[in-house]
Amino acid sequence: MTDYMKLGDTYLLHTYNRFPIVLERGEGIRLYDDKGREYLDSAAGIAVYALGYGNREFNDALKNQIDKVMHTSNLYYNEPACLAAKDVCEVSKMDRVFFTNSGTEAIEGAIKTARKYAFLKDGRTDHNIIAMEHSFHGRSMGALSVTGNAHYREAFEPGIGNVRFASFNDLESVESLMDDMTCAVIMETVQGEGGIYPSRDEFIKGVRKLCDERDILLILDEIQCGMGRTGYMFAWEKYGVKPDIVTIAKALGNGVPVGAFAMTERVAGNSLVPGDHGTTYGGNPFACAAVSEVLRQFREKDIVSHVRKLTPVLEKTLDEIKDRYGIIKERRGAGFMQALELEGSCAPVIEKARENGLLIISAGANTLRIVPPLVMEEDDIAELGRRLDKALKEA
Ligand SMILES: *Cc1c(COP(=O)(O)O)cnc(C)c1O
C-alpha cells in the first residue's frame, strides 16, 4: 500500500471501494499512476474527460480565467457565464439555461421547474412525476427520489414523494401511470448506470406525444449520454424529438465540475422566477470559461462527426471480442457509450484489465461500460481491444 492509499483509507469517508492505484497525471487518452505506470482510459472519469487529458488549449483557457477572476456570485453578470449560456442554448436548441455544480443539482433544478410549471397552472402542490425503473439521476434527495434503483434509495426514504416508476422502453407502462396530476416524465435518453440501454425509437417518440397531448413536461437527462457521446450532440437528436427540459453535466466541463439544466422559452416563461432558485457557485466565471472552451473545441474538432465516424470501428472491435468469449452475453450501446454484458460479475475482468494497462468501469455488477474520451483514434481503439481481450483471457 502506498502512503496515499493509506491516507485516503484513513480520512476519506468510506463511500467508495476504490481501485488500488493512485492516478497522478494524464496525457491524451492515457493516465499515469504514481509509479509511472501507463493506463489506456476507457472510462474518462465516468464519461467526463471527453477532450482528453493534458489538453493544452483547454488548460490555457482555464489558467487565463484564473488570472482574471474565478468567482463573482450570481448577484452580478460575468462575461464567461453570459457567453457559455449562449453557447449551451445554441448547441442544445434550448432557450434558457441555469448552471449548476454537478449533475444531481441539474436534476434538482429540473424537478423544481416542472413542479413550479404545474403549480402555476392549477395552484396545487401534489403533482406527480413519472420516472423509469433502472434509471440513475444522482445522489441528492430529489435526484435520488427519481432514481429507479431501489437499493440506492432504501435507507434514505422518504424521498420527495409522488414519484411513480414506469418500465423503461414500455410505453404502455408510462401511459398507465399518467393522470391529470402528472407534471413531468423524467428519463435518460440512453440509460447509463442502469446498464447502457438506449431508448427505443417508438418509446421515446410515444412518450413525447403523450406529454404533448397532456401538457406534461418531458425532462431528458443527458448528463451521461449527451455532449457528443452517442455520435449526436444530444442523444435525442437521433430520434427527432426534443425535451422541454434537458439536464447536462459530465463532459460539459471536461473535468471542471459544472452542470446545467436548460429549457424552452415556454417552460422558462411559466416556471421559475427570481427568488425561486439559486446557487452560490453555479455558473461562476471559472466553470463557464471551461464550458465555452469545451464547446469551442467540439466545433473546431467536429467531435460529433469524429465519434460517428469511429463508432463502427469501436462496435466491430467489441463485437469481435464478444464472439471470442462465451461469457459475453451481449454488446449494446450507442456511439462511444458501449456495454458488454457478461454472464457473471465483471470484477475479475476489470482487475485483469487494470493489470494490463486498461481502465474500464462497470454499469451494474455484470456489465462492462466503455465510455472513453471522445478524441480516441482508430489506433487507440485497436489498443483498447487488445488489452481488453488479454484481460478477458486471463480472467
Ligand atoms: C452521473 C449522472 C448523474 C449525476 O451526476 P453527478 O454529477 O454525479 O451529480 C445524473 N444522471 C445521469 C444520467 C448520470 O450519468
The ligand as an SDF file (V2000), in Angstrom:
LIG
                    3D

 15 15  0  0  0  0  0  0  0  0999 V2000
  -23.6600   10.8920  -13.3850 C   0  0  0  0  0  0  0  0  0  0  0  0
  -25.1030   11.0780  -13.6380 C   0  0  0  0  0  0  0  0  0  0  0  0
  -25.8910   11.9060  -12.8280 C   0  0  0  0  0  0  0  0  0  0  0  0
  -25.3690   12.5830  -11.5850 C   0  0  0  0  0  0  0  0  0  0  0  0
  -24.3330   13.4830  -11.8470 O   0  0  0  0  0  0  0  0  0  0  0  0
  -23.3740   13.9470  -10.6520 P   0  0  0  0  0  0  0  0  0  0  0  0
  -22.5110   14.9880  -11.2940 O   0  0  0  0  0  0  0  0  0  0  0  0
  -22.6240   12.7410  -10.2030 O   0  0  0  0  0  0  0  0  0  0  0  0
  -24.2290   14.5000   -9.5850 O   0  0  0  0  0  0  0  0  0  0  0  0
  -27.2150   12.0860  -13.1820 C   0  0  0  0  0  0  0  0  0  0  0  0
  -27.7430   11.4870  -14.2590 N   0  0  0  0  0  0  0  0  0  0  0  0
  -27.0150   10.6940  -15.0640 C   0  0  0  0  0  0  0  0  0  0  0  0
  -27.6470   10.0720  -16.2590 C   0  0  0  0  0  0  0  0  0  0  0  0
  -25.6780   10.4420  -14.7740 C   0  0  0  0  0  0  0  0  0  0  0  0
  -24.9640    9.6150  -15.5370 O   0  0  0  0  0  0  0  0  0  0  0  0
  1  2  1  0
  2  3  1  0
  2 14  2  0
  3  4  1  0
  3 10  2  0
  4  5  1  0
  5  6  1  0
  6  7  2  0
  6  8  1  0
  6  9  1  0
 10 11  1  0
 11 12  2  0
 12 13  1  0
 12 14  1  0
 14 15  1  0
M  END
$$$$
